[in-house]
Amino acid sequence: MPDAVSVSDGVSRDEVRAMGYAEPRWVSDELGWCGLSPMLFTVGLVVGISPVCFSHRYCFPDYASASRALQAWDGGGDPPGPWIKEKLSGRCNPMAAYWGHHG
């Protein structure tokens, strides 16, 4: 697991923070760096962060649930918790209505 001084995939934890992502975490070799990014109405759990782009993001209703999901996620399947929509694919969480959200 990369730390603040080591570099993985060409980017360090400090560099991910400097790009504006909170709580950067190396989730897996497949997904790479993930972090949190507050949006206008949601908080994004951003996946595959690099210096020029990211792979995709999951929209969560609030910071606390996004943070819990990021810390618990092992990279398999979708992150746990009440994510609403996966951006770029547009896929909605089948449990979103259960949590009171509609995609």
N, C-alpha and C positions, 0 to 999 in steps of 0.2 A: 504494500500500500504506500503510495507516495506521500511524502510529508512536505513541509513548507519549503525545504531546500532542494529536494530531489525533483527531477523532471521526468514526467511520464507522458508519452505521446507529444513531447515537445513543449509541454506547458506545466508549470508548477502550481501548487495550491495558491500561492501568493499572487501569481499572474491571473488566475481565475478570479480571485477577489478583486484585483485591480480592474478587471473587465466589468465589474459591477455586480457580480453574482455573490449572494450570501451563502454561507454554510457549504462551501465547496467540498465535495466528497468524491473520491474515486470509487465508483460503485462496482465495476467489473472491467476486465480487459476488453470485453465486447462493447460496453457502453461508455467507458471512459469517465471523464469528469462530469459530474452533475452538480447543480446548484439551484438556488432559489432566486426568483426575480419577480418582485411585485409588479403587477399590471394594473390597469385602471380599475377593474372590477374583480379580479382574481389574483392568485399568486401562482406563478409558473414554476413547476419543477422541470428544469431545463436539462436535457440529456445530450451527451456527446459534445460538450463545449470545447471549442478550439479557438485559436486567435481570430478566425475569420467567420465562423458560423457555428451552428449547433445542429444536431440531428432532428430533434423534435422536443415538444414540451407537453406536460400534463397540466391542465388548469385545475387548481384547487380553490375552494371557496374562501379560505383564509390562510394566514401565514402559519398558524399553529398546526393545522392538519397537514399542510405541505411539508413542514419541518419534520413532523413525526414520520411521514411517509418516506422522506429522504433518508432518515436515520435507520429505518427498519428495512428498507428495500435491499434485497440481495442481487437485483438485476434480472431475476427470472420473472417472466410474465410482466404484468403491469404493477406499478407501485401500489401498496396497500392504501386503503382509506378512500375518502369521498372525492376522488377526482371527478371532474365533470366532463371534460372533453380532452382528447388528445389532438393537439394542433400539429400539424400539417396534414395528418390523415383525415381529420374531421370526425374521427370515431368517438362516439359518446360512451360513457361508462354505463353498462346495463343496470347498475345499481343507483344511478343518479336520481331517479324518481323516488327511490326509497329514502334518500337523504334530503328530499325536498327540492331538487334541482331539475331543471328541464333543459336539455341541450338544444 
